[in-house]
Amino acid sequence: MRLVCSLIAISLFAGAALAQPAIPDTFPTTVNLPVVGLASSETAQVNVVNLAGSFLIISGAFSLGATASCTGAISFYDASGNAIGSPTSFTINSGQTFSATVPYSAIIPADRPPSGNGRTTVRASVTINRTNTAGIPCSPASNLETFDTATGVTHVHVEGGGTFWGLAGLRQAH
């Protein structure tokens, strides 16, 4: 009788373990960057960097340098929360950066006068497409800045906040 009870208990635990949903091979993680004010003479820019190092993989008698790669997209939103244009996709390897910009004119269409003093707000998000089969983790960090469209002089620089989930655990974006 004890053997039968043990077999039933093992069967129940095994069935429960097999019924768990599978972790998808790819899953997006999004970090929302802070809201910044943007004047009519400015452009907003998001920069993303992959801080992961390169790894050495030994396969038999051969050594291959493997680079951690990040794929994702940068999106911008207006004061009403509406997307500005389409997300800008990127792929960056270890140590590389990628930037996407949105000028004030893309936020306030030419056929609609800006409200008040020619200022509006903009926010951005960075989505990283995580893969649990890649083997080499991506280590992204991001920031948001505004600059004078004519001169390129930076006016505001804000480090990204929130978290990106990596294979090594939870990592704060800086």
C-alpha positions, 0 to 999 in steps of 0.5 A: 500500500505504501508503494502505491501511495508513493507512486501516486504522489510521484505521478502527481508531482511529475504531472504538475511539473510537466503542466508548467508553461514553457519559458518562451525563447524570446521575450521583450523587456522594456525600460521607460525613460523619463519625460523631458521638455522639448522646445521648438529648437530642440531634438530628443535622442535616446542612446543605447549601449551594450556593456557586455564583454566578449567571451571566449568559447572553446570548442574542441581544439578551436577558440572562437571569440563570441560577442554578446549581441542586443536587439531591440527598438527605441520608441518615442511618445508625445504628451498624450502618450501617442507613439511618434512614428514607428519604433526604430530597431537596432542590433548592437554588439559588445561595446557598440552604441545606437542612437535614435532621434526625434525632432520637435517638428515630428511631435508638433505637426506643421499643420497644428500650431504648438500650444502656448510657448513652443514647448512640449514633452516627450518620453521614450522607451527602450525594448530589448528582445531577450533570448533564453537560448543565446548563451551570452547575455546582452548588458544594455544601458540607455540615456535620453538627451535633448540638444539644440537642433541647429548647433548640436549643443546638449541641453539635458542628459538623463540616465535611463532608469528601471531594470533589464532582465539578463541571464545573470539576474536582474541588472539596473540600467545606468 
